[in-house]
């Protein structure tokens, strides 16, 4: 019995990069405001090592600083050459970032909830199957809460679309295994996935949303629409290693349409 799809549930690969975060909603000191501005500039330029160095030792008691520190851990884990060559370091960075984001959730910050879900999903590569499947429920709950607080955040919609796509892809056997383990299996459809992905694309076009929209249309037996989405994916600018991988997948799927 394969558990591959179940194990993949929390593996959210969304890369909400290069987006200028909104001003902090709480009163910050001038020093904190300067730190946040510099951190957002480095994030936007994809300078992951400089960003991580800048935020090392930052006070994470303030939620608007904390979620940026968590984001910096995610970026270094996913995009730095150092972490790419050292799985143990990558896992450590993800765990540290997750702990920071989890603590910041109590503030009610939508960004803390978003980065908690993303980091928990990324950590799935290092967890046993049962724990990964159990985390998938936490990821969905956190993303839905983040979506309520951040209705214009395209990356949250993309992550929800990916979650729905992966859940809808689970086989009947795997669904029953999940039911036996957790009492109720995760539920979704390709139509629901597509709605989130289309919403994400309307907010801010991205390769990730376009690719998964195309994959969802294939599952819905709509090859012409799938082709359109894969072409949209390839037409968007590639930035970083994640985007290169998306281009490879979109090219492969396009050849099959």
Phi, psi and omega per residue, in radians:
X1 nan 2.111 -3.126
X2 -1.471 2.478 3.079
X3 -2.033 0.337 -3.016
X4 -1.051 -0.828 -3.098
X5 -1.219 -0.678 3.086
X6 -1.058 -0.755 -3.119
X7 -1.133 -0.452 -3.093
X8 -1.440 -0.161 -3.039
X9 -0.897 -0.877 -3.066
X10 -1.450 0.021 -3.024
X11 -1.373 1.174 -3.131
X12 -1.260 2.113 -3.072
X13 -1.879 0.223 3.135
X14 -1.049 2.435 3.097
X15 -2.080 1.542 -3.099
X16 -1.362 1.274 -2.990
X17 -1.837 2.782 2.964
X18 1.086 0.556 3.110
X19 -1.973 2.224 3.111
X20 -1.259 2.104 3.132
X21 -1.262 2.633 3.139
X22 -1.253 2.892 3.097
X23 -1.048 2.636 3.118
X24 -1.123 2.524 -3.107
X25 -1.540 -0.257 -3.140
X26 -1.823 2.753 3.113
X27 -1.186 2.259 -3.134
X28 -2.092 2.718 3.031
X29 -1.287 2.828 3.110
X30 -1.043 -0.629 3.130
X31 -1.153 -0.734 3.115
X32 -1.151 -0.709 3.122
X33 -1.095 -0.706 3.112
X34 -1.139 -0.733 3.130
X35 -1.083 -0.763 3.141
X36 -1.109 -0.764 3.125
X37 -1.060 -0.808 3.134
X38 -1.134 -0.686 3.135
X39 -1.129 -0.735 -3.133
X40 -1.183 -0.618 3.086
X41 -1.110 -0.769 -3.135
X42 -1.191 -0.663 3.087
X43 -1.098 -0.750 -3.128
X44 -1.135 -0.523 3.136
X45 -1.605 0.031 3.095
X46 1.101 0.559 3.094
X47 -1.609 1.348 -2.941
X48 -1.173 -0.641 -3.111
X49 -1.218 -0.768 3.115
X50 -1.131 -0.666 3.114
X51 -1.091 -0.798 -3.123
X52 -1.112 -0.749 3.132
X53 -1.103 -0.713 -3.136
X54 -1.034 -0.713 -3.007
X55 -1.631 -0.045 3.094
X56 -1.094 2.238 3.125
X57 1.439 0.038 3.134
X58 -1.157 2.575 3.118
X59 -1.266 2.017 -3.087
X60 -1.687 0.266 3.073
X61 -1.222 -0.487 3.090
X62 -1.545 2.142 -3.023
X63 -1.025 -0.659 -3.088
X64 -1.208 -0.409 2.999
X65 -1.474 -0.730 -3.040
X66 -1.042 -0.813 -3.079
X67 -1.215 -0.459 3.072
X68 -1.259 -0.601 3.052
X69 -1.144 -0.746 3.083
X70 -1.066 -0.752 3.101
X71 -1.061 -0.707 3.134
X72 -1.099 -0.649 3.070
X73 -1.116 -0.749 3.109
X74 -1.060 -0.823 -3.073
X75 -1.104 -0.738 -3.138
X76 -1.181 -0.666 3.122
X77 -1.136 -0.649 -3.037
X78 -1.591 -0.546 -2.935
X79 -2.071 -0.115 -3.135
X80 -1.524 2.516 3.104
X81 -1.114 -0.603 -3.138
X82 -1.045 -0.848 -3.130
X83 -1.242 -0.567 3.139
X84 -1.083 -0.516 -3.117
X85 -1.713 0.073 -3.077
X86 -2.489 1.545 -3.118
X87 -0.982 -0.612 -3.138
X88 -1.143 -0.698 3.095
X89 -1.149 -0.727 3.126
X90 -1.039 -0.805 3.123
X91 -1.091 -0.739 3.132
X92 -1.060 -0.775 3.131
X93 -1.089 -0.745 3.138
X94 -1.135 -0.726 -3.141
X95 -1.161 -0.729 3.127
X96 -1.137 -0.769 3.114
X97 -1.106 -0.694 3.130
X98 -1.089 -0.759 -3.140
X99 -1.080 -0.682 3.128
X100 -1.173 -0.788 3.137
X101 -1.140 -0.683 -3.130
X102 -1.108 -0.729 3.125
X103 -1.151 -0.596 -3.100
X104 -1.329 -0.281 -3.137
X105 -1.034 -0.547 -3.100
X106 -1.071 -0.367 3.140
X107 -1.280 -0.251 -3.080
X108 1.449 0.234 -3.137
X109 -1.281 2.205 3.081
X110 -1.113 -0.586 -3.140
X111 -1.236 -0.638 3.066
X112 -1.095 -0.726 3.101
X113 -1.108 -0.729 -3.140
X114 -1.091 -0.847 -3.091
X115 -1.267 -0.486 3.001
X116 -1.061 -0.830 -3.123
X117 -1.120 -0.758 -3.109
X118 -1.144 -0.789 -3.136
X119 -1.167 -0.676 3.107
X120 -1.106 -0.665 3.090
X121 -1.150 -0.782 3.132
X122 -1.084 -0.636 -3.121
X123 -1.163 -0.310 -3.132
X124 -0.964 -0.463 3.122
X125 -1.113 -0.300 -3.067
X126 -1.974 0.173 -3.053
X127 -1.996 2.698 3.043
X128 -1.188 2.776 -3.025
X129 -0.975 -0.809 -3.081
X130 -1.058 -0.736 -3.139
X131 -1.189 -0.662 3.121
X132 -1.116 -0.765 3.141
X133 -1.141 -0.721 3.102
X134 -1.077 -0.646 3.135
X135 -1.192 -0.413 -3.100
X136 -1.056 -0.578 3.105
X137 -1.183 -0.713 3.119
X138 -1.131 -0.668 -3.136
X139 -1.106 -0.834 3.140
X140 -1.051 -0.802 -3.126
X141 -1.063 -0.765 -3.123
X142 -1.184 -0.689 3.130
X143 -1.174 -0.678 3.114
X144 -1.143 -0.678 3.091
X145 -1.161 -0.706 3.110
X146 -1.118 -0.680 -3.129
X147 -1.115 -0.620 3.105
X148 -1.156 -0.644 -3.105
X149 -1.479 -0.445 -3.080
X150 -2.220 1.151 -3.041
X151 -1.121 -0.323 -3.125
X152 -1.784 0.183 -3.121
X153 -1.548 1.894 -3.071
X154 -1.150 -0.606 -3.071
X155 -1.158 -0.553 3.081
X156 -1.165 -0.730 3.111
X157 -1.122 -0.672 3.103
X158 -1.107 -0.791 -3.131
X159 -1.071 -0.709 3.087
X160 -1.139 -0.682 3.096
X161 -1.099 -0.734 3.097
X162 -1.105 -0.746 3.137
X163 -1.026 -0.846 -3.127
X164 -1.095 -0.713 -3.139
X165 -1.056 -0.799 -3.102
X166 -1.195 -0.666 3.099
X167 -1.159 -0.732 3.139
X168 -1.136 -0.383 -3.110
X169 -1.478 -0.127 -3.100
X170 -1.186 2.388 3.128
X171 -1.291 2.887 3.130
X172 -1.051 -0.723 -3.132
X173 -1.115 -0.816 -3.134
X174 -1.123 -0.640 3.119
X175 -1.098 -0.673 3.124
X176 -1.264 -0.540 3.035
X177 -1.118 -0.777 3.110
X178 -1.082 -0.673 3.125
X179 -1.115 -0.711 3.133
X180 -1.161 -0.616 -3.095
X181 -1.382 -0.658 -2.961
X182 -2.175 0.056 3.064
X183 1.594 -0.654 3.120
X184 -2.557 2.234 -3.137
X185 -1.304 2.673 3.026
X186 -1.117 2.562 -3.082
X187 -2.249 2.433 3.001
X188 -2.996 3.097 3.132
X189 -2.405 2.865 3.078
X190 -1.203 -0.493 3.061
X191 -1.122 -0.743 3.128
X192 -1.148 -0.739 3.099
X193 -1.008 -0.791 -3.096
X194 -1.110 -0.661 3.137
X195 -1.073 -0.769 3.108
X196 -1.119 -0.741 -3.082
X197 -1.210 -0.655 3.060
X198 -1.158 -0.692 3.080
X199 -1.066 -0.762 3.114
X200 -1.057 -0.785 -3.122
X201 -1.116 -0.652 3.112
X202 -1.137 -0.639 -3.138
X203 -1.283 -0.810 -3.128
X204 -2.841 1.883 -3.125
X205 -0.974 2.363 3.114
X206 -2.536 2.677 3.118
X207 -1.078 -0.734 -3.088
X208 -1.069 -0.837 -3.139
X209 -1.111 -0.726 -3.122
X210 -1.133 -0.745 3.137
X211 -1.074 -0.850 -3.090
X212 -1.260 -0.465 3.018
X213 -1.139 -0.717 3.084
X214 -1.107 -0.754 3.114
X215 -1.112 -0.667 3.110
X216 -1.145 -0.686 3.113
X217 -1.163 -0.604 3.053
X218 -1.084 -0.758 3.119
X219 -1.137 -0.445 3.115
X220 -1.575 0.154 3.138
X221 1.059 0.771 3.110
X222 -2.165 1.242 -3.045
X223 -1.087 -0.598 3.138
X224 -1.132 -0.741 3.103
X225 -1.199 -0.658 3.096
X226 -1.053 -0.771 3.123
X227 -1.034 -0.737 -3.135
X228 -1.063 -0.734 -3.134
X229 -1.200 -0.695 3.124
X230 -1.134 -0.644 3.080
X231 -1.167 -0.659 3.066
X232 -1.092 -0.725 3.120
X233 -1.021 -0.849 -3.104
X234 -1.221 -0.398 -3.131
X235 -1.399 -0.226 3.127
X236 -1.506 2.609 -3.095
X237 -1.100 2.441 3.094
X238 -1.644 2.257 3.122
X239 -2.345 1.903 3.096
X240 1.611 3.013 -3.066
X241 -1.179 -0.641 -3.141
X242 -1.032 -0.742 -3.127
X243 -1.161 -0.623 3.099
X244 -1.084 -0.700 3.112
X245 -1.156 -0.653 3.106
X246 -1.126 -0.688 3.114
X247 -1.091 -0.716 3.125
X248 -1.079 -0.788 -3.122
X249 -1.176 -0.731 3.139
X250 -1.119 -0.690 3.113
X251 -1.112 -0.728 3.133
X252 -1.128 -0.776 -3.134
X253 -1.195 -0.627 -3.135
X254 -1.101 -0.625 -3.134
X255 -1.171 -0.334 -3.115
X256 -1.649 -0.164 -3.086
X257 -1.349 nan nan
